[in-house]
């Protein structure tokens, strides 16, 4: 598992475009949002929610495409001929991208709390923790869907099916309790809803209780990683 993680990190180290996509792009998008709203009340309201959203999207794309590339090149098939279980393989990738997710969460959170002037009512440490879990959620979802794609283009096609419905139903556009009842029920089982709820609570409450939100996010991350291991095929399609 550790060897897999180190190999993936070594590959990422030699891919500056991917590093820029992971670390720089979320900050650029958040800065653009801050510029649009001139750092005013609207930015203070929706900025934390987008800090939950952007890492999920970017880590989903990077992880799914990178893992699929490993399968297409035959690397996965060769690795699984070794005494390496599927769970160890998935956890190795999760560990590698999780390390990158930590950097992404720290950079984007520091940007929001520093130059962009976000002033959460709650502890800033919780803001960073939720941003980190959001990045890990994107990693887990990306590893999972990579098992069902045959090309990089198909991996990208999964984003509208997996991420965009969560964006529409997470409460960012319309409060979840104001949605039609059926849509509210659906939103209640989507992980991004809890990520946005957690960010909203940190930004508006001085002592937020995030027990439910953090528990759901961790459970989704672990569950999706296990599903990814269960659906991992040993033969390259």
Long-range contacts (C-beta under 8 A, 24 or more apart in sequence): 1-88, 1-89, 1-91, 1-92, 1-95, 2-92, 2-95, 3-92, 4-79, 4-84, 4-88, 4-89, 4-92, 4-93, 4-95, 4-96, 5-92, 5-93, 5-95, 5-96, 5-99, 6-96, 7-96, 8-66, 8-92, 8-93, 8-96, 8-97, 9-96, 9-99, 9-100, 12-96, 12-100, 18-62, 18-66, 19-100, 21-58, 21-61, 21-62, 22-58, 22-59, 22-62, 22-100, 22-103, 22-104, 23-100, 23-103, 23-104, 23-107, 25-54, 25-58, 26-54, 26-55, 26-58, 26-104, 26-107, 26-108, 27-107, 27-108, 27-111, 29-54, 30-54, 30-108, 30-111, 30-112, 30-116, 31-111, 31-115, 31-116, 34-116, 34-117, 39-116, 39-117, 43-116, 43-118, 44-118, 44-119, 44-203, 45-203, 46-172, 47-112, 47-116, 47-118, 47-203, 48-112, 48-118, 48-120, 48-127, 48-199, 48-200, 48-202, 48-203, 49-170, 49-171, 49-172, 49-196, 49-199, 49-200, 50-172, 51-108, 51-109, 51-112, 51-127, 51-131, 51-134, 51-199, 52-130, 52-131, 52-134, 52-192, 52-195, 52-196, 52-198, 52-199, 53-134, 53-167, 53-170, 53-172, 53-192, 53-195, 53-196, 54-108, 55-101, 55-104, 55-105, 55-108, 55-131, 55-134, 55-135, 55-138, 56-134, 56-135, 56-137, 56-138, 56-141, 56-163, 56-166, 56-192, 56-195, 57-138, 57-159, 57-163, 58-104, 58-138, 59-97, 59-101, 59-104, 59-135, 59-136, 59-137, 59-138, 59-139, 59-142, 60-138, 60-139, 60-141, 60-142, 60-145, 60-159, 60-162, 60-163, 61-142, 61-155, 61-156, 61-159, 62-97, 62-142, 63-93, 63-97, 63-138, 63-139, 63-141, 63-142, 63-143, 63-146, 64-141, 64-142, 64-143, 64-145, 64-146, 64-149, 64-155, 64-156, 64-158, 65-142, 65-146, 65-152, 65-155, 65-156, 66-97, 67-93, 67-142, 67-143, 67-146, 68-146, 68-149, 68-151, 68-152, 68-155, 69-152, 71-146, 71-236, 71-237, 72-151, 72-236, 74-236, 76-232, 76-236, 77-234, 77-235, 77-236, 80-234, 86-229, 86-230, 86-232, 87-226, 87-229, 89-229, 89-232, 90-143, 90-225, 90-228, 90-229, 90-232, 91-225, 91-229, 93-139, 93-143, 94-136, 94-139, 94-140, 94-143, 94-225, 97-139, 97-142, 97-143, 98-135, 98-136, 98-139, 101-132, 101-135, 101-136, 101-138, 101-139, 102-132, 102-135, 104-135, 105-131, 105-132, 105-134, 105-135, 118-203, 120-202, 120-203, 121-202, 121-203, 121-204, 121-205, 121-206, 122-201, 122-202, 122-203, 122-204, 122-205, 122-206, 122-207, 122-208, 123-202, 126-198, 126-202, 126-208, 126-210, 127-199, 127-202, 127-203, 129-214, 130-195, 130-198, 130-199, 130-202, 130-210, 130-213, 130-214, 130-217, 133-195, 133-214, 133-217, 133-218, 133-221, 134-195, 134-217, 136-221, 137-191, 137-192, 137-195, 137-217, 137-220, 137-221, 137-224, 140-220, 140-221, 140-224, 140-225, 140-228, 141-224, 143-224, 143-225, 143-228, 144-224, 144-225, 144-227, 144-228, 144-231, 146-228, 147-228, 147-231, 147-232, 147-233, 148-231, 150-237, 163-192, 165-190, 166-190, 166-191, 166-192, 166-193, 167-192, 169-193, 170-195, 170-196, 171-196, 171-197, 171-200, 172-196, 191-216, 191-217, 191-220
